[in-house]
Amino acid sequence: MKPWKLGRNKKGDEERRLTWLAIAVGLTIVGLIARLFFVQLIQHSGYLATAANQHDFYAELQPNRGKILIQDKDGSLYALATNKDYVLIYAVPSDIKQPEEIKNKLYEFFRAANVEKEVDDELKKQEEEKLNGELAAIKDLPNADKAVKEKEIRDNNQSYLSDQVYVDAKAKRREDMIKAKRQTILDDYQKIFDKKGEQYKILEKKVEPDTAKLFHLSLAPGGNNLKPEDLEIKSGHMINRLRGEEIKVDGLNYVLESYRSYSESNVAAQLLGFTAFDQSERNGQMGKHGNYGLEGFFDEELFGKTGSVKSEKGAGGVVIVQDREYKDKQDGCDLVLTVDRSIQFFVDKALKEGMAKYKATSASILVLRPQTGEILAMSTMPDFDPNQYNEIKDATIFNNAVIFDQYEPGSVFKAITMASALDKGAVSPTTVYNDPGQIMVEGWPKPIANSDFDTAGGHGQTTMIQVLEKSLNTGAVWAMKQIGPDVFSDYVEKFGFGEKTGIELDGESPGNIAELKAKKIKPIAAATASFGQGIAVTPLQMALSYGALANGGKLMKPYVVKEVRCPDGQVTTSQPRVIRQVISAQTSDLIRGMLVNVVEKGHSKRAQVAGYYIAGKTGTAQVTEAGRKGYVKGRYNHTFVGFGPEDNPQFVILVRLNSPRGFEYAESTAVPLAHEVIEFLVNYLQIPKSR
């Protein structure tokens, strides 16, 4: 007998079995009590929610976002921003039965074109880097030698790129790169299909409905016999309209989603802003909200109000109508803009061409009515497509430079200085001062000179008319001194500088005239401000100040929305509003004549349009850079501001080009660009000739 069996008896074994049985039963009871406690108390809300999901039905009713409409001179309206249904394609991985075929079709329909463009861009970049590297190696050569060597390098590069050996090698490399990228994408799709435990995996978003239908037909049995118009998307499935039955591809489903659609792509992009693709909460409303421009400023009005429906489900999932809670959605209001469609289209095109021609880093054109403050066109470059805002890497492009950029305006500001002195009666157009060509000002170590001092020296006895005509810095300082820095500062504020205009757009800047608002204004600050340096303005402020010069002296509140039209029939109409009388009507008459003389005889001659008296002034100002003291060498802002016709101004135009290359003064860039727009305006608006 084995040792461990010694001493055992039958009765003891029975007692031990009963003891262990009692312990097991006791533990089971304790476990059941604990589980009951956990289910009834700890998990109560979870089970309640599950039960509610089985018996309750709840859905949010998303409102339709209001449209943004633009008009033509005959009153016809066109939608710049509206709503459009796109398709989201998703997979139920466990139901996928033909993964290879689906992966290949997904790539073919939705990724192939982008992959080829990416590869072509990469190859082009490599070629450019090779050429730039060779050119960089000769940058220190004398100019004459460098020109010869550069031509040699460029000629050799062109021969290299057209050589058949290189062409064949590039084609092979392109093929390999595309193949590698394709395989990565196919692998990513496969990872989605491998997630068998998940019921919803997005494959593609924002797909055109017809493209989604063609994709589905390419996979469906007998799909070649049908056309996209034969299908409709219903409850996640593709349905044959003719037969009312599903055309099934296992594992693929479709959802119609409403997205904001901008019918004219880049037209007035910064003015419009964009609506986000993804949902977020704002003003207590969950949905897709607007950002920047009109979409951001009027988001609450455009969005509307979300509705909801809540009811109970009976047997078989049938909705029980009684006792349901229903809150109707309220669609958003439409915006009708003051912007003229034809003027905006022309300005956008002219600005894009002008920016390229003058090699500017950015550019803006603004057209407004001086009598009312209505915006007729507002354009900024570089622009973007609001339909594809997510592709923009630099978010600063979303800013509307017309209202956001603060810059030193330069000599266009001399008209404000002169109007202030005229209005106080300190000077008349024919008042004479002696121009020495340059002057010393307290607080500055170097003389302030006229732009033509190196070639013309001093101009001697000079009238105020000639100060604007020749754009003399010394004359602007002299005129400012006749009224004194404090009075000058008051006028600058009255013209609207240093404060936001209140236009109904997101992202407006107030400008900066802090040096002129100091308790004791420094002489150098007042002097430089008189010719538009040392202060910062926005293009909109500058255009509105010229509007006051043109319209009898009234500073108008600008507006870009003519009407807000709501679905309940309520219409809110904007009315012109005078902010204040800045100068007298008589002063307005005088300065208009002086600015016509600038276009007739001064630096703005290229703004002339046959048959009309056009008034205006150029500005070429040095550029400051954030984080740096002083000005950036060789960089300038070119501005032209003008209006016409002089006897009854119908428009104010501002053209601004930032850092154009190869052109020193605004008369060679901003002025000819303004001429194009002015010539279009007088013809389009059918303004009678006055000369």
C-alpha positions as MATLAB code, in Angstrom:
seq = 'MKPWKLGRNKKGDEERRLTWLAIAVGLTIVGLIARLFFVQLIQHSGYLATAANQHDFYAELQPNRGKILIQDKDGSLYALATNKDYVLIYAVPSDIKQPEEIKNKLYEFFRAANVEKEVDDELKKQEEEKLNGELAAIKDLPNADKAVKEKEIRDNNQSYLSDQVYVDAKAKRREDMIKAKRQTILDDYQKIFDKKGEQYKILEKKVEPDTAKLFHLSLAPGGNNLKPEDLEIKSGHMINRLRGEEIKVDGLNYVLESYRSYSESNVAAQLLGFTAFDQSERNGQMGKHGNYGLEGFFDEELFGKTGSVKSEKGAGGVVIVQDREYKDKQDGCDLVLTVDRSIQFFVDKALKEGMAKYKATSASILVLRPQTGEILAMSTMPDFDPNQYNEIKDATIFNNAVIFDQYEPGSVFKAITMASALDKGAVSPTTVYNDPGQIMVEGWPKPIANSDFDTAGGHGQTTMIQVLEKSLNTGAVWAMKQIGPDVFSDYVEKFGFGEKTGIELDGESPGNIAELKAKKIKPIAAATASFGQGIAVTPLQMALSYGALANGGKLMKPYVVKEVRCPDGQVTTSQPRVIRQVISAQTSDLIRGMLVNVVEKGHSKRAQVAGYYIAGKTGTAQVTEAGRKGYVKGRYNHTFVGFGPEDNPQFVILVRLNSPRGFEYAESTAVPLAHEVIEFLVNYLQIPKSR';
ca = [
       0.000    0.000    0.000;
       1.270    3.467   -0.904;
       2.174    5.646    2.084;
      -0.315    8.396    1.330;
      -3.211    5.929    1.568;
      -2.351    4.836    5.108;
      -4.853    5.871    7.804;
      -7.783    6.673    5.459;
     -11.315    5.629    6.412;
     -14.589    5.716    4.542;
     -16.484    7.950    6.999;
     -13.845   10.689    6.912;
     -13.862   10.759    3.139;
     -17.625   11.270    3.080;
     -17.427   14.185    5.499;
     -14.729   15.868    3.468;
     -16.784   15.555    0.263;
     -19.795   17.146    1.963;
     -17.623   19.982    3.274;
     -16.189   20.774   -0.176;
     -19.687   20.576   -1.723;
     -21.004   23.060    0.824;
     -18.119   25.426    0.103;
     -18.734   25.211   -3.666;
     -22.459   25.897   -3.275;
     -21.727   28.815   -0.968;
     -19.288   30.361   -3.439;
     -21.780   29.947   -6.257;
     -24.479   31.737   -4.252;
     -22.086   34.571   -3.370;
     -21.136   34.879   -7.070;
     -24.785   35.040   -8.145;
     -25.544   37.702   -5.524;
     -22.520   39.748   -6.664;
     -23.524   39.394  -10.314;
     -27.099   40.420   -9.521;
     -25.792   43.460   -7.624;
     -23.523   44.383  -10.576;
     -26.290   44.010  -13.160;
     -29.018   45.778  -11.193;
     -26.972   48.648   -9.840;
     -23.671   49.059  -11.677;
     -24.835   48.145  -15.219;
     -28.395   49.368  -14.798;
     -27.990   52.362  -17.129;
     -26.298   50.260  -19.805;
     -29.085   47.678  -19.893;
     -31.645   50.476  -19.804;
     -30.011   52.033  -22.860;
     -29.991   48.667  -24.626;
     -33.678   48.229  -23.880;
     -34.375   51.760  -25.053;
     -32.513   51.068  -28.306;
     -34.775   48.084  -28.842;
     -37.951   50.020  -28.111;
     -37.119   53.707  -28.812;
     -36.372   55.492  -32.072;
     -34.459   58.795  -32.159;
     -33.012   60.722  -35.075;
     -31.693   64.239  -35.635;
     -33.067   66.131  -38.616;
     -30.255   68.141  -40.195;
     -31.334   71.479  -41.714;
     -30.339   72.522  -45.207;
     -27.651   75.211  -45.067;
     -28.676   78.487  -46.691;
     -27.309   79.459  -50.095;
     -24.973   82.364  -50.825;
     -26.165   84.174  -53.950;
     -24.438   86.657  -56.214;
     -26.210   88.991  -58.638;
     -25.752   90.549  -62.066;
     -26.620   94.141  -62.923;
     -30.031   93.033  -64.249;
     -30.870   91.483  -60.863;
     -30.448   87.826  -61.882;
     -29.177   85.648  -59.028;
     -26.577   82.880  -59.159;
     -25.562   80.539  -56.343;
     -21.904   80.724  -55.351;
     -22.465   78.402  -52.390;
     -25.162   75.763  -52.200;
     -25.547   72.139  -51.035;
     -24.910   68.936  -52.929;
     -25.234   65.240  -52.121;
     -22.088   63.135  -52.304;
     -21.605   59.466  -51.544;
     -19.690   57.826  -48.720;
     -18.659   54.258  -49.585;
     -18.194   51.903  -46.649;
     -17.508   48.216  -46.155;
     -18.863   45.540  -43.838;
     -15.618   43.504  -43.759;
     -17.196   40.191  -42.757;
     -19.470   40.342  -45.837;
     -16.715   41.024  -48.406;
     -16.628   38.117  -50.865;
     -14.427   39.446  -53.677;
     -11.676   41.460  -51.938;
      -9.149   41.401  -54.780;
     -11.578   42.684  -57.367;
     -12.972   45.351  -55.015;
      -9.473   46.577  -54.038;
      -8.432   46.924  -57.668;
     -11.600   48.775  -58.617;
     -11.272   51.126  -55.623;
      -7.757   51.960  -56.751;
      -8.764   52.374  -60.386;
     -11.708   54.679  -59.663;
     -10.469   56.739  -56.722;
      -6.690   56.620  -56.382;
      -4.977   55.942  -59.715;
      -5.152   59.491  -61.116;
      -3.813   61.042  -57.896;
      -1.005   58.492  -57.662;
       0.116   59.226  -61.219;
       0.067   62.976  -60.527;
       2.055   62.489  -57.307;
       4.699   60.464  -59.125;
       4.926   62.943  -62.003;
       5.306   65.804  -59.506;
       8.042   63.918  -57.636;
       9.978   63.230  -60.840;
       9.646   66.843  -61.951;
      10.865   68.030  -58.553;
      13.915   65.765  -58.820;
      14.743   67.215  -62.235;
      14.365   70.776  -60.921;
      16.543   70.029  -57.887;
      19.259   68.627  -60.129;
      19.219   71.749  -62.316;
      19.082   74.132  -59.328;
      22.011   72.323  -57.723;
      24.131   72.854  -60.827;
      23.103   76.526  -61.030;
      23.863   77.060  -57.333;
      27.447   75.894  -57.943;
      28.093   78.917  -60.216;
      26.357   81.613  -58.147;
      29.655   83.221  -57.089;
      31.062   83.601  -60.613;
      31.337   87.100  -62.140;
      28.089   88.103  -63.881;
      29.478   87.795  -67.418;
      30.954   84.327  -66.791;
      27.874   83.256  -64.869;
      25.542   84.124  -67.756;
      27.615   82.031  -70.196;
      27.880   79.117  -67.785;
      24.173   79.255  -66.922;
      23.205   79.011  -70.592;
      25.553   76.051  -70.981;
      24.054   74.284  -67.952;
      20.485   74.883  -69.141;
      21.278   73.683  -72.680;
      22.977   70.551  -71.331;
      20.053   69.936  -68.998;
      17.573   70.157  -71.868;
      19.640   67.707  -73.933;
      19.860   65.348  -70.956;
      16.068   65.416  -70.395;
      15.319   64.712  -74.065;
      17.908   61.945  -74.450;
      16.169   58.644  -75.246;
      18.189   56.718  -72.663;
      17.013   59.105  -69.940;
      13.428   59.109  -71.274;
      13.309   55.296  -71.125;
      14.910   55.197  -67.664;
      12.463   57.806  -66.386;
       9.512   55.841  -67.793;
      10.731   52.701  -66.004;
      11.264   54.593  -62.750;
       7.792   56.116  -63.079;
       6.283   52.678  -63.592;
       8.089   51.275  -60.526;
       7.056   54.215  -58.326;
       3.415   53.897  -59.367;
       3.520   50.151  -58.769;
       4.934   50.620  -55.265;
       2.383   53.270  -54.307;
      -0.419   51.150  -55.758;
       0.621   48.156  -53.676;
       0.679   50.264  -50.502;
      -2.866   51.451  -51.183;
      -4.090   47.920  -51.957;
      -2.508   46.722  -48.700;
      -4.347   49.459  -46.801;
      -7.663   48.330  -48.292;
      -6.833   44.742  -47.326;
      -6.219   45.806  -43.719;
      -9.758   47.206  -43.703;
     -11.201   43.984  -45.141;
      -9.345   41.950  -42.503;
     -11.205   43.664  -39.645;
     -13.967   41.045  -39.705;
     -15.400   42.035  -36.328;
     -16.297   45.583  -37.437;
     -19.533   46.531  -39.148;
     -18.575   49.898  -40.622;
     -15.256   50.820  -42.259;
     -15.048   53.865  -44.528;
     -13.462   53.253  -47.926;
     -14.004   56.561  -49.751;
     -15.643   59.885  -48.871;
     -17.210   62.681  -50.911;
     -17.645   60.675  -54.110;
     -19.731   62.049  -56.980;
     -22.970   59.996  -57.117;
     -22.485   58.992  -60.769;
     -18.908   57.874  -60.050;
     -20.114   55.768  -57.121;
     -22.743   54.157  -59.360;
     -20.229   53.394  -62.108;
     -17.895   51.877  -59.517;
     -20.690   49.663  -58.216;
     -21.774   48.580  -61.699;
     -18.174   47.606  -62.526;
     -18.367   45.020  -59.732;
     -21.991   43.895  -59.925;
     -23.023   40.869  -62.019;
     -24.659   42.184  -65.184;
     -23.673   45.753  -64.300;
     -22.493   46.448  -67.856;
     -26.117   46.411  -68.999;
     -27.057   49.359  -66.790;
     -26.240   53.077  -66.694;
     -25.753   55.327  -63.633;
     -29.146   56.926  -64.195;
     -30.755   53.492  -63.811;
     -29.645   53.372  -60.172;
     -30.611   55.155  -56.981;
     -29.028   54.994  -53.541;
     -31.549   53.985  -50.926;
     -31.028   52.798  -47.340;
     -27.354   52.156  -47.984;
     -27.903   50.058  -51.113;
     -27.815   50.485  -54.888;
     -31.323   49.978  -56.223;
     -32.345   49.344  -59.818;
     -34.919   52.073  -60.455;
     -36.570   50.046  -63.209;
     -37.182   46.939  -61.126;
     -37.067   48.314  -57.606;
     -34.624   45.619  -56.524;
     -31.130   45.781  -55.058;
     -28.070   45.294  -57.237;
     -25.873   43.650  -54.673;
     -22.119   43.570  -54.213;
     -21.490   41.766  -50.940;
     -19.885   43.933  -48.263;
     -20.299   47.299  -50.000;
     -22.739   49.959  -48.812;
     -23.400   53.609  -49.639;
     -24.568   56.665  -47.723;
     -25.681   59.966  -49.229;
     -24.132   62.906  -47.370;
     -24.851   66.586  -47.928;
     -21.769   68.740  -48.469;
     -21.308   72.415  -49.186;
     -20.729   72.981  -52.890;
     -19.040   76.039  -54.392;
     -20.155   76.139  -58.007;
     -17.474   78.552  -59.227;
     -14.579   76.890  -57.378;
     -11.976   79.595  -56.579;
     -14.133   82.644  -57.392;
     -14.323   84.980  -54.364;
     -12.867   82.187  -52.205;
     -11.649   84.338  -49.291;
     -14.869   86.340  -49.347;
     -16.958   83.165  -49.029;
     -14.816   81.106  -46.642;
     -15.779   77.440  -46.456;
     -17.895   74.908  -44.561;
     -16.143   72.079  -42.717;
     -16.484   68.496  -43.983;
     -16.737   67.153  -40.430;
     -19.342   67.837  -37.780;
     -18.746   69.880  -34.648;
     -20.881   71.729  -32.124;
     -21.368   75.479  -32.318;
     -24.145   77.662  -30.938;
     -25.698   74.517  -29.489;
     -26.038   72.967  -32.958;
     -24.234   69.799  -34.019;
     -23.347   69.768  -37.701;
     -21.039   71.119  -40.390;
     -20.193   74.723  -39.583;
     -18.696   77.601  -41.558;
     -15.201   79.030  -41.208;
     -13.722   82.325  -42.421;
     -15.473   84.877  -44.624;
     -19.240   84.904  -44.960;
     -19.557   81.232  -44.037;
     -17.948   81.961  -40.675;
     -19.571   85.332  -39.924;
     -23.103   84.222  -40.842;
     -22.754   80.616  -39.700;
     -25.709   80.769  -37.309;
     -28.059   82.247  -39.936;
     -26.865   79.924  -42.709;
     -26.900   76.799  -40.526;
     -30.530   76.985  -39.386;
     -31.729   74.803  -36.494;
     -31.486   71.049  -36.080;
     -34.743   69.136  -35.621;
     -35.372   65.743  -34.046;
     -37.881   62.908  -33.953;
     -38.330   60.502  -31.043;
     -40.847   57.660  -30.850;
     -41.287   54.052  -29.732;
     -40.817   50.886  -31.745;
     -43.296   48.079  -31.586;
     -42.963   44.450  -32.619;
     -40.857   43.949  -35.728;
     -39.326   47.418  -35.376;
     -42.479   49.269  -36.576;
     -42.477   52.891  -35.367;
     -45.375   53.649  -33.048;
     -46.629   57.087  -33.994;
     -48.538   58.015  -30.854;
     -46.790   59.954  -28.108;
     -43.789   60.669  -30.303;
     -41.747   63.825  -29.775;
     -41.146   65.755  -32.994;
     -39.236   69.016  -33.416;
     -39.114   70.240  -36.984;
     -35.817   71.399  -38.441;
     -35.439   75.000  -39.596;
     -33.459   75.420  -42.807;
     -30.858   78.162  -42.943;
     -31.374   81.607  -44.465;
     -29.998   82.604  -47.884;
     -27.581   85.499  -48.321;
     -27.917   87.771  -51.354;
     -24.664   89.666  -51.866;
     -24.013   93.180  -53.147;
     -21.203   91.660  -55.220;
     -21.755   91.854  -58.967;
     -21.111   88.526  -60.692;
     -19.594   89.941  -63.886;
     -17.345   92.411  -62.050;
     -16.148   89.732  -59.617;
     -15.349   87.303  -62.451;
     -13.435   89.967  -64.381;
     -11.510   91.123  -61.302;
     -10.549   87.561  -60.342;
      -9.214   86.879  -63.830;
      -7.365   90.209  -64.111;
      -5.811   89.824  -60.660;
      -4.588   86.296  -61.319;
      -2.959   87.376  -64.581;
      -1.529   90.551  -63.026;
      -0.034   88.728  -60.074;
       1.735   86.322  -62.428;
       2.864   89.104  -64.781;
       4.363   91.248  -62.019;
       5.642   88.257  -60.004;
       3.976   89.418  -56.773;
       3.813   87.198  -53.701;
       0.183   88.170  -53.097;
      -2.341   90.631  -54.505;
      -5.800   92.114  -53.922;
      -8.416   94.139  -55.790;
     -11.432   95.786  -54.179;
     -14.269   97.612  -55.968;
     -17.006   99.431  -54.014;
     -19.702  102.067  -54.493;
     -18.606  105.303  -52.767;
     -22.153  106.602  -52.287;
     -23.398  103.512  -50.402;
     -20.438  101.423  -49.199;
     -21.621   98.385  -51.171;
     -18.878   95.956  -52.161;
     -19.021   95.190  -55.899;
     -15.992   92.882  -56.035;
     -13.403   91.612  -53.576;
     -10.569   89.388  -54.733;
      -7.388   88.073  -53.119;
      -4.571   85.943  -54.546;
      -3.253   83.366  -53.990;
      -6.696   81.836  -53.650;
      -8.043   78.343  -53.009;
     -10.953   76.092  -53.900;
     -13.395   75.965  -50.942;
     -14.557   72.568  -52.223;
     -11.060   71.239  -51.453;
     -10.011   73.480  -48.572;
      -8.444   70.478  -46.817;
      -5.716   70.326  -49.475;
      -4.323   73.733  -48.431;
      -1.219   73.360  -46.282;
      -0.805   77.060  -45.380;
      -3.904   78.241  -43.479;
      -2.943   81.924  -43.950;
      -4.324   81.626  -47.500;
      -7.804   81.453  -45.948;
      -7.409   85.025  -44.636;
      -9.041   87.712  -46.740;
      -6.158   90.154  -47.293;
      -8.572   93.012  -48.118;
      -9.775   93.065  -44.501;
      -7.028   91.125  -42.698;
      -3.674   92.452  -43.949;
      -2.261   95.482  -42.156;
       0.353   97.226  -44.275;
       2.034  100.586  -44.719;
       0.145  102.196  -47.612;
       2.770  104.665  -48.783;
       1.954  107.672  -50.932;
      -1.743  106.875  -51.440;
      -2.051  108.276  -47.905;
      -0.877  111.715  -49.050;
      -4.404  112.382  -50.328;
      -5.714  111.907  -46.764;
      -3.074  114.297  -45.393;
      -3.861  116.884  -48.067;
      -7.644  116.594  -47.595;
      -7.191  117.164  -43.842;
      -5.142  120.335  -44.409;
      -7.619  121.568  -47.039;
     -10.579  120.915  -44.754;
      -9.033  122.962  -41.924;
      -8.409  125.822  -44.353;
      -4.668  125.634  -43.667;
      -3.852  125.233  -47.363;
      -5.535  125.584  -50.747;
      -4.696  123.683  -53.928;
      -2.551  126.610  -55.070;
      -0.728  127.203  -51.766;
       3.016  127.302  -52.418;
       5.909  126.027  -50.311;
       9.610  125.794  -51.091;
      10.660  122.187  -51.718;
      14.319  121.545  -50.866;
      14.051  117.885  -51.902;
      14.855  116.570  -48.431;
      14.311  117.673  -44.829;
      15.488  116.786  -41.343;
      12.868  115.851  -38.759;
      13.380  115.761  -35.014;
      13.903  112.226  -33.762;
      15.400  110.842  -36.972;
      19.128  110.853  -37.813;
      18.795  110.930  -41.598;
      17.001  113.371  -43.897;
      13.566  112.483  -45.278;
      13.812  112.802  -49.054;
      11.477  112.735  -52.021;
      11.573  109.573  -54.113;
      13.057  111.560  -57.024;
      15.647  113.472  -54.975;
      18.651  111.649  -56.466;
      17.598  112.603  -60.011;
      15.609  115.836  -59.595;
      16.916  117.382  -56.386;
      14.608  120.015  -54.888;
      11.610  121.331  -56.840;
      11.694  124.857  -55.385;
       8.396  126.759  -55.320;
       5.729  124.060  -55.457;
       1.925  124.100  -55.124;
      -0.174  121.593  -53.194;
      -1.502  120.361  -56.554;
       2.065  119.524  -57.545;
       2.758  117.835  -54.182;
       0.222  115.139  -55.114;
       1.129  115.176  -58.807;
       4.833  114.615  -58.130;
       4.172  112.637  -54.908;
       6.536  114.709  -52.767;
       7.228  113.432  -49.250;
       8.462  116.843  -48.138;
       5.203  118.424  -49.344;
       3.082  115.938  -47.374;
       5.113  116.692  -44.223;
       4.762  120.454  -44.838;
       0.975  120.205  -45.306;
       0.665  118.108  -42.121;
       2.646  120.692  -40.156;
       0.189  123.441  -41.190;
      -2.500  121.768  -39.061;
      -0.217  120.150  -36.482;
       0.183  116.499  -35.445;
      -2.811  116.454  -33.065;
      -5.317  117.768  -35.624;
      -3.796  115.517  -38.272;
      -4.215  112.542  -35.926;
      -7.888  113.436  -35.352;
      -8.532  113.453  -39.099;
      -6.770  110.118  -39.555;
      -9.095  108.625  -36.937;
     -12.156  110.274  -38.481;
     -11.266  108.691  -41.830;
     -11.659  105.315  -40.087;
      -8.057  104.242  -39.600;
      -7.153  102.376  -36.434;
     -10.595  100.775  -36.020;
     -12.500   97.950  -37.661;
     -14.990   98.978  -40.318;
     -17.572   96.480  -39.044;
     -18.002   94.727  -42.376;
     -19.865   91.421  -41.998;
     -16.857   89.162  -42.561;
     -14.757   87.015  -40.243;
     -11.166   88.063  -39.526;
     -11.127   91.870  -39.893;
      -8.103   93.760  -38.544;
      -8.250   97.303  -37.114;
      -4.961   98.566  -38.542;
      -2.438  100.342  -36.344;
      -2.061  104.094  -35.810;
      -0.747  103.791  -32.249;
       2.063  106.315  -32.878;
      -0.551  108.940  -33.773;
      -2.704  108.192  -30.702;
       0.079  108.755  -28.207;
      -0.448  111.495  -25.596;
       2.488  113.374  -27.117;
       2.959  112.544  -30.793;
       6.589  112.344  -31.848;
       7.467  114.671  -34.759;
       8.972  111.786  -36.745;
       5.803  109.674  -36.288;
       3.560  112.455  -37.632;
       5.996  113.198  -40.476;
       6.257  109.621  -41.764;
       2.518  109.036  -41.326;
       1.815  112.023  -43.574;
       3.198  110.049  -46.520;
       1.917  106.633  -45.405;
       4.822  105.074  -43.509;
       4.964  104.078  -39.845;
       1.230  103.360  -39.750;
      -0.666  100.248  -40.827;
      -3.996  100.156  -42.650;
      -6.118   97.522  -44.333;
      -6.962   97.768  -48.047;
     -10.658   98.123  -47.121;
      -9.943  101.105  -44.838;
      -7.885  102.732  -47.570;
     -10.624  102.273  -50.188;
     -13.340  103.612  -47.847;
     -11.272  106.729  -47.090;
     -11.082  107.436  -50.834;
     -14.825  106.806  -50.955;
     -15.197  109.717  -48.520;
     -12.960  111.889  -50.723;
     -15.193  111.003  -53.676;
     -18.724  111.214  -52.249;
     -18.839  114.626  -50.578;
     -16.912  113.733  -47.433;
     -19.027  110.954  -45.898;
     -17.368  107.856  -44.449;
     -19.712  104.973  -45.282;
     -20.106  101.683  -43.430;
     -19.157   98.949  -45.912;
     -21.441   95.994  -46.494;
     -21.352   92.923  -48.688;
     -24.735   91.326  -47.863;
     -27.697   93.004  -49.536;
     -30.423   90.739  -48.144;
     -30.873   87.876  -45.704;
     -33.806   85.747  -46.925;
     -35.182   83.193  -44.469;
     -37.448   80.201  -45.271;
     -40.320   81.698  -43.231;
     -40.493   84.583  -45.711;
     -38.700   87.120  -43.509;
     -36.297   89.323  -45.478;
     -33.755   91.645  -43.857;
     -32.416   94.279  -46.251;
     -29.205   96.217  -45.653;
     -29.334   99.990  -46.030;
     -26.461  102.438  -46.654;
     -25.241  104.002  -43.402;
     -23.124  107.112  -42.951;
     -20.633  106.644  -40.117;
     -19.698  110.338  -40.007;
     -18.992  113.408  -42.093;
     -15.180  113.520  -42.288;
     -14.563  116.490  -44.563;
     -16.856  119.081  -46.104;
     -18.441  118.683  -49.512;
     -16.320  121.639  -50.687;
     -13.108  119.883  -49.579;
     -14.297  116.759  -51.386;
     -14.691  118.783  -54.586;
     -11.186  120.229  -54.245;
      -9.394  116.952  -53.530;
     -11.249  115.197  -56.358;
      -9.895  117.762  -58.809;
      -6.380  117.436  -57.421;
      -6.500  113.628  -57.756;
      -7.723  113.923  -61.349;
      -4.617  116.024  -61.994;
      -2.481  113.158  -60.634;
      -3.960  110.812  -63.258;
      -3.721  113.418  -65.993;
      -0.166  114.635  -65.305;
       1.401  112.620  -62.475;
       2.510  109.092  -61.737;
      -0.927  107.567  -62.425;
      -1.226  108.461  -66.133;
      -1.651  104.829  -67.128;
      -4.978  104.758  -65.257;
      -6.528  107.107  -67.836;
      -9.569  105.884  -69.754;
     -10.627  107.758  -72.881;
     -13.753  109.849  -72.356;
     -13.587  109.968  -68.551;
     -11.924  111.976  -65.793;
     -10.469  109.399  -63.428;
      -9.038  110.393  -60.028;
      -6.385  108.415  -58.187;
      -3.010  108.092  -56.498;
      -0.212  105.538  -56.338;
       1.721  104.309  -53.331;
       5.055  102.478  -53.243;
       5.872  101.589  -49.648;
       8.717   99.673  -48.069;
       7.809   96.352  -46.478;
       8.314   95.404  -42.847;
       8.689   91.832  -41.685;
       7.499   90.276  -38.428;
      10.290   89.862  -35.911;
      12.635   92.249  -37.721;
      13.389   95.919  -37.173;
      13.295   98.308  -40.083;
      12.400   97.492  -43.682;
      13.260   94.566  -45.936;
      15.679   95.670  -48.631;
      14.283   95.512  -52.177;
      10.711   94.657  -51.189;
       7.781   97.031  -51.687;
       4.001   97.174  -51.555;
       2.502   98.704  -54.693;
      -0.937  100.297  -54.335;
      -3.251  102.330  -56.523;
      -6.514  103.787  -55.218;
      -8.819  105.685  -57.540;
     -12.416  106.489  -58.420;
     -14.478  107.740  -61.304;
     -15.901  109.506  -63.073;
     -14.784  112.562  -61.133;
     -18.051  114.528  -61.481;
     -20.264  111.640  -60.281;
     -18.158  108.807  -58.836;
     -19.733  105.382  -59.387;
     -16.889  103.226  -58.094;
     -13.758  103.209  -55.985;
     -11.044  100.747  -56.944;
      -8.035   99.641  -54.926;
      -5.276   97.487  -56.407;
      -2.504   96.174  -54.188;
       0.488   94.025  -55.182;
       2.793   92.708  -52.479;
       6.505   92.475  -53.316;
       6.364   92.479  -57.147;
       9.717   91.572  -58.685;
      11.455   93.539  -61.413;
       9.251   96.638  -61.039;
      10.247   99.464  -58.713;
       7.143  101.653  -58.606;
       3.379  101.139  -58.493;
       2.902  103.183  -61.673;
       4.343  100.200  -63.594;
       2.246   97.494  -61.900;
      -0.830   98.500  -59.898;
      -1.780  101.359  -62.238;
      -1.986   99.417  -65.541;
      -3.855   96.640  -63.707;
      -6.312   99.222  -62.357;
      -6.710  100.637  -65.870;
      -7.946   97.218  -67.102;
     -10.590   97.071  -64.385;
     -11.667  100.721  -64.758;
     -12.087  100.320  -68.510;
     -14.269   97.269  -67.890;
     -16.319   99.081  -65.217;
     -17.208  102.153  -67.296;
     -18.355   99.909  -70.151;
     -20.159   97.304  -68.055;
     -21.941   99.878  -65.865;
     -22.707  101.925  -68.997;
     -21.390  105.140  -67.448;
     -21.801  108.066  -69.882;
     -18.617  109.744  -71.093;
     -17.942  113.174  -69.636;
     -15.103  114.457  -71.835;
];
